[in-house]
Amino acid sequence: MTESERPRRRRSRSRRRRRARLRRALLAALVVGSLLLLTGGWVGFRGWQARAHLLNAAGLARELSAQVVGGDAERAQRTLAALQEQAGAARSATDDPGWALGRRTPLAGDDLGAVRQIAVAVDDLARKAFPALLRVDLANLVPKEGRLDVGRLRAVSADLTAVNQTIQQTRQDLAEVSGGGLVSQVRQALTDLRDEIDRLGTMTAAADQGARLLPTLLGADGSRRYLLVSQNPAELRATGGMFGAYAVIEAKNGRVQMGRQDSSSSLGQFNPPLPVPKEVRALWADLPGMYPADVNLTPHFPTAAALYGEMFRRRTGTKVDGVLAVDPVVLSYLLKATGPVMVPGGVPLASDTVVRTLLNESYQRLEPEKQDGFFSAAAAAVFDAFFTKNVDPKALLSAFDRAVTERRILFWSARPEEQRQFGDSRLAGALPEQDTVPTVGVFLNDGSGAKLGYYLRPAATLTVGECRSDGRRELRLRVTLQSTAPKTGLSESVLGLGMAGDPYTVRTLVSIFTPTGGAVLDARLDGAETAVGSGTERSRQAATASVDVRPGTSRTLEVTVLTGKKTATGEAELWLTPMATPWTTQVDTAPSCDQ
């Protein structure tokens, strides 16, 4: 081989090697491409199967819910079997190597992962939660012949605990699935399932807690004594209404009896005032520690209840084990389950009229000294019907669930070990010092010295703003109060002190509480900047504005608040003072900051 031939042969071998590498690369690309196409088609086919099974499961779950509430146990068992079959098939359709490979792709991976989590959640509920739930006899959760069977209630406690643990774990797993970037159908399915499980989780948590705590609270381990106080939304306070009439409740071995009844005014004024937490005193001076009617100027019910219980002890010498607060709207819910009842004196109370009867008509027709007695008799009549009538369990549980969800039933235990078990639940009425989702509180206190709260029609809109460079968010709140009060014709009992000047003008102290660690940035009343009082309670800044509303008019308070720390979520929540007329609310969410 000559010297000139050697370079040509080296270049030829190099070209052959490059062509061989190119052929191998093309072959590999063809194989991988074919696999991806096959996998995509397989995943698409399996996705179609999963979608069909999940749609079937959703329909069966709705049927199961109706049958459980309706007490049709036989049909519920058949529906559960079908639900388990469909849920298991959906889980299987999303649990193979092709689906797992698809979840690693950049475009469809998040959607496939979310569908997988939805299928797992539905299957876990069908296999672990619903069977135990069907074993629970709802009749064990309501009184019979004036007594709640605390032994049977304790017997179902284990099943309720197991159900709740499964649902709370499922709730947590779904909360960790990011909704950002999902296609609209998957995102909506995820949102709908989260909403349903949130509602279910709220109920099972309450049922689990009730089954564990109620036997002891109702005297299974020794008699108990409680104060039942009626909140009066006609004269607003932050937790719902002024503490008006009260009754002493005696509980022993599941049997409850109503004892002494009287009005808060009978407890008189306390001077010197009772000790009040420093933050509350900074906001409301000594009022919560001086007057029983002002203990709940604070929205934190444990503070209000502890003050009221101590006031009762000092005046009567009787120590109570806790305080239970309700309002006339709760009575309207209970009357749907019990049917109408008659108050001594011949006044009928019915579900659709009791709020008007107690918060409006009674002030027009009764002398002031007779009003508190009528309220006490009304509450006693409804609760007597609740404990003695043969009440439909599903109707009664539905009434309690709605009332607790709206924070119209609040309970505080004087025993710290029991109170800790209630935590930050709605029933406890505790203002949390930490947020899972940024929460804005709108709490109302009457500033008129009157009972015009019955005529207020409230609305609130909370809008989540853009993400800031520091990771915090601005939240824009709009609160509107409309007065439907007449211009003439109201009794002196309704008009009260008339502290707004015009006795028919409703003066309301509107307190806006920021998310924990947050701040109030500005406040405007009907578009103009307005002065607000400021303070802090339980790690939340509070700004209070005085809003006067004349008959037939409305006022709008707009407040911008800032979250206390970096938050990726675009979600937000409202916590509102329960009123005689339900709030009209809207929360406008925003995309997550990490999108």
Secondary structure, DSSP 8 states (H G I E B T S, - for coil): --TTHHHHHHHHHHHHHHHHHHHHHHHHHHHHHHHHHHHHHHHHHHHHHHHHHHHHHHHHHHHHHHHHHHT-HHHHHHHHHHHHHHHHHHHHHT-SHHHHHHTTSTTTHHHHHHHHHHHHHHHHIIIIIHHHHHHS-GGGGS-BTTB--HHHHHHTHHHHHHHHHHHHHHHHHHHTS--TT--HHHHHHHHHHHHHHHHHHHHHHHHHHHHHHHHHHTTTTS-EEEEEEEEETTS--TTSSEEEEEEEEEEETTEEEEEEEEEGGGG---SS-----HHHHHHHTTHHHH-GGGGGGSS-HHHHHHHHHHHHHHHHS---SEEEEE-HHHHHHHHHHH--EEETTTEEE-TTTHHHIIIIIHHHHS-HHHHHHHHHHHHHHHHHHHHHS---HHHHHHHHHHHHHTT-SEEEESSHHHHHHHTT-TTTT---SS-SS-EEEEEEEE-SSSS-GGGEEEEEEEEEEEE-TTS-EEEEEEEEEEE---SS---HHHHTT-TTSSTTSEEEEEEEE-STT-EEEEEEETTEE---EEEEETTEEEEEEEEEE-TT-EEEEEEEEE-SS-------EEEE---SS--EEEEE----TT-
